Amino acid sequence: MAWKRLIRFEDKIGAVRFGQPEISDVADFYELLRNGKLSAQVLAGDDIFALKESSERAQVKRLLPVLRRDDVPLVKCIGLNFKEAGRKPPPFPFFFIKPRDSIASFDEDIPVPKIAQSDQCDWEGELSIVIGKTGKDIKKEDALEYVAGYVVSNDVSARKWQRDPAYAGSVPQWGFSKGFDKWAPLGPMIVSPLVVGDAGNLSLQTSVDGVLRQDSNTSDLIFGVKEIIAFISQGTTLEKGTVIMTGTPSGVALGMENPPWLKHGQVVEVTIEQLGSIRNNVRFE
């Protein structure tokens, strides 16, 4: 890739550009953005995975979602993937999918349909991998060659439809309960392995209305980025643009004695070190 951090933005004349923000770290990014002083090295091209360097610079007027529905063929997800007390680790990565229509922006509302509103809507702050080139049967030692970068994300979930036998039946199901439209908000920038390597030591925090709910580190992943890519590409083509959600730590509503399920009007914010934040309002439809 021709960049270390990638954003999509509107410049001062209204043109939509891809670019590499001219920053030293993420804190710098947000301060410059707030003050209207963020600039970027413009990257040429329309294919997010084939952008070319240029000598042009531009001022960022408005930050846009870097990944959109049409950029992502599928969202692949790993569950039960954090080292947590009282849980026996699965022998292999536990895998499920979300459709591409679940993709949402870093600042977009999370729409909750009526079917998922009743005491069940939950958050899951997660590290997500963005695949930069298509591959199959990828070896663990080669896995990072297929990674364009990483984004902060939220695997929004409806717990009754996932686990309650009255809704899901005798075996928990994950696809329908997590696959509603806009239930996979993604961060404002893709950050390359050139910056964070295999993303194996990044702090992860989730708050709801300013109350800290999740506070962990990607070092506690049971299966890391390389292991996940090697496992899910066995006999299966892993397409360029695929987003892989890697799992969430403890601190979700489901695990609490009196679960504080998400309600209309609440704000969920997920922050991952080096990757930035997403901040989404919950909107009951």
C-alpha positions as CSV (number, residue, x, y, z in Angstrom):
1,M,0.0,0.0,0.0
2,A,1.1,3.6,-0.7
3,W,0.1,4.8,2.8
4,K,0.5,4.1,6.5
5,R,-2.8,5.7,7.5
6,L,-5.7,6.1,5.0
7,I,-8.6,8.5,5.2
8,R,-11.4,9.5,2.8
9,F,-12.4,13.2,2.9
10,E,-13.9,16.2,1.3
11,D,-11.5,19.0,0.5
12,K,-12.2,22.7,0.7
13,I,-13.6,22.9,-2.8
14,G,-15.9,19.9,-2.2
15,A,-13.9,17.2,-4.0
16,V,-13.8,13.8,-2.4
17,R,-10.3,12.5,-2.0
18,F,-8.3,9.6,-0.5
19,G,-5.3,10.7,1.5
20,Q,-2.7,10.0,4.1
21,P,-3.2,12.4,7.0
22,E,-0.1,14.5,7.9
23,I,0.1,13.6,11.5
24,S,2.5,12.2,14.1
25,D,-0.1,10.2,16.1
26,V,-3.8,9.7,16.6
27,A,-4.1,12.5,19.2
28,D,-2.6,14.9,16.7
29,F,-5.2,13.7,14.1
30,Y,-8.2,14.6,16.3
31,E,-6.8,17.9,17.5
32,L,-6.0,19.1,13.9
33,L,-9.4,17.9,12.7
34,R,-11.3,19.7,15.5
35,N,-9.4,22.9,14.7
36,G,-9.9,22.7,10.9
37,K,-6.1,22.3,10.3
38,L,-5.9,18.7,9.2
39,S,-4.1,18.2,5.9
40,A,-3.4,15.1,3.9
41,Q,-1.1,13.9,1.2
42,V,-3.5,13.1,-1.7
43,L,-3.5,9.6,-3.0
44,A,-4.5,9.1,-6.7
45,G,-7.1,6.6,-7.9
46,D,-10.5,5.3,-7.1
47,D,-9.7,1.7,-6.0
48,I,-9.0,1.9,-2.2
49,F,-6.6,-1.0,-2.5
50,A,-4.6,0.4,-5.5
51,L,-4.0,4.0,-4.6
52,K,-0.9,5.7,-5.8
53,E,1.3,8.4,-4.2
54,S,1.2,11.9,-5.4
55,S,2.9,15.2,-4.6
56,E,-0.5,16.9,-4.0
57,R,-1.6,18.1,-0.6
58,A,-5.1,19.1,0.4
59,Q,-6.9,20.5,3.5
60,V,-9.5,18.3,5.1
61,K,-12.8,20.0,5.2
62,R,-14.9,17.0,6.3
63,L,-14.0,13.5,7.2
64,L,-15.9,10.8,5.3
65,P,-16.2,7.0,5.9
66,V,-13.0,5.3,4.6
67,L,-14.8,2.0,3.9
68,R,-18.3,1.9,2.4
69,R,-20.6,-0.9,1.7
70,D,-19.4,-1.4,-1.9
71,D,-15.8,-1.7,-0.8
72,V,-16.5,-4.7,1.5
73,P,-17.6,-8.0,0.0
74,L,-18.3,-9.6,3.4
75,V,-17.7,-9.1,7.1
76,K,-16.2,-12.2,8.7
77,C,-16.2,-12.4,12.5
78,I,-14.5,-14.3,15.2
79,G,-16.4,-14.9,18.5
80,L,-15.3,-16.1,22.0
81,N,-11.8,-14.8,21.3
82,F,-10.7,-13.1,24.5
83,K,-9.0,-14.6,27.5
84,E,-11.6,-14.3,30.2
85,A,-12.0,-15.9,33.6
86,G,-14.3,-18.9,33.8
87,R,-14.4,-19.6,30.0
88,K,-12.8,-22.5,28.4
89,P,-11.1,-21.3,25.2
90,P,-12.4,-22.8,21.9
91,P,-9.9,-25.2,20.2
92,F,-10.2,-23.2,16.9
93,P,-11.5,-19.7,16.0
94,F,-15.3,-19.6,16.3
95,F,-16.5,-18.1,13.0
96,F,-19.7,-16.3,11.7
97,I,-20.5,-13.6,9.2
98,K,-22.3,-10.3,8.8
99,P,-23.6,-9.0,5.5
100,R,-22.0,-6.0,3.7
101,D,-25.2,-4.0,4.5
102,S,-24.1,-4.0,8.2
103,I,-21.2,-1.6,7.3
104,A,-21.7,1.8,8.9
105,S,-19.6,5.0,9.3
106,F,-17.7,6.0,12.4
107,D,-20.3,8.7,13.3
108,E,-23.5,7.2,11.8
109,D,-26.6,6.3,13.8
110,I,-27.0,2.6,14.7
111,P,-30.6,1.9,13.7
112,V,-32.3,-0.8,15.9
113,P,-35.4,-2.4,14.3
114,K,-38.4,-3.2,16.4
115,I,-37.5,-6.9,16.4
116,A,-34.2,-6.2,18.2
117,Q,-35.3,-3.5,20.7
118,S,-36.7,-5.4,23.6
119,D,-34.1,-5.8,26.4
120,Q,-31.3,-7.2,24.2
121,C,-29.3,-4.7,22.2
122,D,-25.7,-4.9,23.1
123,W,-22.3,-3.5,22.2
124,E,-19.0,-5.2,21.3
125,G,-15.9,-3.1,20.8
126,E,-13.5,-4.9,18.5
127,L,-10.3,-4.7,16.4
128,S,-11.1,-5.4,12.8
129,I,-8.7,-6.4,10.0
130,V,-9.1,-5.1,6.4
131,I,-7.8,-7.6,3.8
132,G,-5.8,-5.8,1.1
133,K,-5.4,-8.6,-1.5
134,T,-7.3,-11.8,-2.3
135,G,-5.8,-15.1,-1.1
136,K,-6.6,-18.7,-0.2
137,D,-4.9,-21.2,2.0
138,I,-2.7,-18.4,3.5
139,K,0.2,-19.5,5.7
140,K,0.4,-17.9,9.1
141,E,3.9,-16.6,8.4
142,D,2.6,-14.9,5.2
143,A,-0.6,-13.5,6.7
144,L,0.4,-9.9,7.2
145,E,1.2,-9.6,3.5
146,Y,-2.6,-9.8,2.9
147,V,-3.5,-7.1,5.5
148,A,-4.2,-3.6,4.2
149,G,-4.6,-2.4,7.7
150,Y,-6.9,-2.3,10.8
151,V,-9.9,-0.3,11.9
152,V,-11.8,0.2,15.2
153,S,-15.3,-1.4,15.1
154,N,-18.4,-2.4,17.0
155,D,-20.1,-5.7,16.6
156,V,-23.6,-4.7,17.6
157,S,-25.6,-7.7,18.8
158,A,-29.2,-8.7,19.6
159,R,-28.9,-11.1,22.5
160,K,-32.4,-12.7,22.6
161,W,-32.0,-13.6,18.9
162,Q,-28.5,-14.9,19.6
163,R,-29.0,-17.0,22.8
164,D,-32.5,-17.1,24.2
165,P,-34.1,-20.6,23.4
166,A,-37.5,-18.9,22.9
167,Y,-36.0,-16.9,20.0
168,A,-32.9,-18.8,18.8
169,G,-33.9,-22.4,19.6
170,S,-31.7,-24.9,21.4
171,V,-28.5,-23.8,19.7
172,P,-27.3,-20.2,19.8
173,Q,-27.3,-18.6,16.4
174,W,-25.1,-15.6,15.5
175,G,-25.9,-14.5,11.9
176,F,-29.4,-13.1,12.2
177,S,-28.8,-11.6,15.7
178,K,-25.8,-9.6,14.6
179,G,-26.5,-8.9,10.9
180,F,-29.0,-6.1,10.9
181,D,-28.3,-3.1,8.6
182,K,-25.6,-0.7,10.0
183,W,-24.7,-3.0,12.8
184,A,-20.9,-2.9,12.0
185,P,-19.7,0.7,12.5
186,L,-16.1,1.1,11.3
187,G,-13.4,3.6,12.2
188,P,-12.4,6.8,10.3
189,M,-9.0,5.5,9.2
190,I,-7.3,2.3,8.1
191,V,-4.0,1.9,9.8
192,S,-1.3,-0.1,8.1
193,P,0.8,-3.0,9.7
194,L,3.7,-0.6,9.0
195,V,2.5,1.4,12.0
196,V,1.1,-1.3,14.3
197,G,2.5,-4.6,13.1
198,D,0.1,-7.5,13.9
199,A,-1.9,-5.2,16.2
200,G,-1.2,-7.5,19.1
201,N,-0.7,-4.9,21.8
202,L,-3.3,-2.1,21.5
203,S,-5.6,-0.9,24.3
204,L,-9.3,-1.2,23.6
205,Q,-12.0,0.7,25.4
206,T,-15.8,1.0,25.0
207,S,-18.0,3.5,26.8
208,V,-21.8,4.0,26.8
209,D,-22.9,7.6,27.5
210,G,-19.4,8.3,28.9
211,V,-19.5,5.2,31.3
212,L,-16.5,2.9,30.7
213,R,-17.8,-0.6,29.9
214,Q,-14.9,-2.4,28.3
215,D,-11.2,-1.8,29.1
216,S,-8.8,-4.4,27.7
217,N,-5.9,-5.0,25.3
218,T,-5.6,-6.9,22.0
219,S,-2.8,-8.8,23.7
220,D,-5.6,-10.8,25.3
221,L,-6.9,-12.2,22.0
222,I,-6.8,-16.0,22.1
223,F,-6.2,-16.2,18.3
224,G,-4.3,-13.3,16.9
225,V,-4.4,-11.7,13.5
226,K,-2.1,-14.2,11.8
227,E,-3.8,-17.2,13.2
228,I,-7.3,-15.9,12.2
229,I,-6.3,-15.2,8.6
230,A,-4.6,-18.6,8.3
231,F,-7.6,-20.5,9.7
232,I,-10.4,-18.8,7.8
233,S,-8.6,-18.9,4.5
234,Q,-8.3,-22.7,4.5
235,G,-10.1,-23.9,1.4
236,T,-11.9,-20.6,1.2
237,T,-11.1,-17.5,-0.9
238,L,-10.5,-14.5,1.3
239,E,-11.5,-11.6,-0.9
240,K,-9.8,-8.2,-1.1
241,G,-11.9,-5.8,1.0
242,T,-13.1,-8.3,3.5
243,V,-13.4,-7.0,7.0
244,I,-12.6,-9.4,9.8
245,M,-13.9,-8.6,13.3
246,T,-11.6,-10.3,15.8
247,G,-13.7,-10.6,18.9
248,T,-14.7,-8.6,22.0
249,P,-13.4,-8.6,25.6
250,S,-15.5,-8.7,28.8
251,G,-17.7,-5.8,29.7
252,V,-20.6,-6.3,27.4
253,A,-24.1,-5.9,28.8
254,L,-24.8,-9.6,28.4
255,G,-22.3,-10.5,31.1
256,M,-23.7,-8.2,33.8
257,E,-26.1,-9.1,36.6
258,N,-28.6,-6.4,35.6
259,P,-27.7,-5.9,31.9
260,P,-27.8,-2.2,30.9
261,W,-29.1,-2.9,27.4
262,L,-28.8,-0.2,24.9
263,K,-31.6,2.3,24.7
264,H,-32.8,4.9,22.1
265,G,-30.6,8.0,22.2
266,Q,-27.6,6.5,23.9
267,V,-24.1,7.0,22.5
268,V,-21.6,4.2,22.2
269,E,-17.9,5.0,21.7
270,V,-15.2,2.5,21.0
271,T,-11.5,3.6,21.0
272,I,-8.4,1.5,20.0
273,E,-4.9,2.8,20.6
274,Q,-3.4,4.1,17.3
275,L,-6.6,3.4,15.3
276,G,-8.9,6.2,16.6
277,S,-12.5,6.1,17.7
278,I,-16.1,5.5,16.5
279,R,-18.9,7.3,18.2
280,N,-22.5,6.2,17.2
281,N,-25.9,7.2,18.5
282,V,-28.4,4.4,19.1
283,R,-31.7,5.0,17.2
284,F,-34.7,2.8,17.8
285,E,-36.7,2.8,14.6
